[in-house]
Amino acid sequence: MACESGRAVAVVSNNAERVVQLYLTRHGLDDRTGPVFARTSHDAALLKPSPHLIDKTVQALNADPAAQPCSSTSLLGFGTKKRSP
């Protein structure tokens, strides 16, 4: 894995940082990831698919954007509750 090879691993999300940190902790991933770049504004224009959060991440990691792998995943089932009809 990237974190085991010494490469930086960041999390980019349209969710609030607190929610992302909670998810990472709950699933034992908080010690395997680096910074979290998440929604800080109600301005939807700054959310993915806008490159805003990715750009912030690349700058913070001082990374070459052309050489960085990027993966997109949905975390299904997190925070869901079965609702009563």
N, C-alpha and C positions, 0 to 999 in steps of 0.2 A: 504494500500500500504506500501511497505517497508520503503519509506522515511518518511511516517507519523508515523511509529512505532519506529523511531529512528535508524533504520538500515541503513548502508551506501549503497548508490546506485551509481555505477560507470558505465560509458559507455565505451565500447571497440569497436573500429572500424578500418577497413582497410582504411578508408577515412582520409583526413587531419583533424587535430583538429579544425582548423578554420571553416571548412565546417560543422563539427558536432555541434560546438557551435552555428553557424548560424541556423541550423535546430532546435536545442533545444529552442533557443530564439524565433524563428518564430512560434513555436507551443506551446509556454508557458510552456515548460518543464525545462527551465534552472534553475529555483529555486527548482526543485524537484529531481535534480540529483547532484551527487558529481563530482569527477574528471573525466576527459575524457582521455583515453589512446588510442592514435591514431597513425597512420603512421607518422614516423619521418625520415624514410630512404627510399631510392629507392630499398633497398634489399628485394625482394619479399619473400625470405626465412623467413623473420621476420613477415610476415603477416599471418592472419588466413588462413588455419587451424593450422598453427604453434601455439604452446602454448605461444610464447614469450610475446604477449600483455596481455594475461590472467595472466601469471606468474608475470609480472610487476604490474598488478592491485592488485593481491592477496598480494604481498609484500607491496605495498604502503598502503593498507588498514589494514595491519597486521592481515590478516584473515586466518582462517583454511581452506585450499582449499577443504578438504573433506566435510566440512559443508556448503559450499556456493552454493546456487542455481545459475544456469547460464542459461540465455535465449538467443536465437539467433533469430534475426529478421531482415528482410530486410525492408528498408524504401523506399517503392515504390513511384515513382512519384516525388521525390524530385529533383529539378534541371533539370527537363526535359522540353524541348521545342519542340513544333511541328515543324518539319523541312519542308521547302518547297521542292517539288520535283525538 
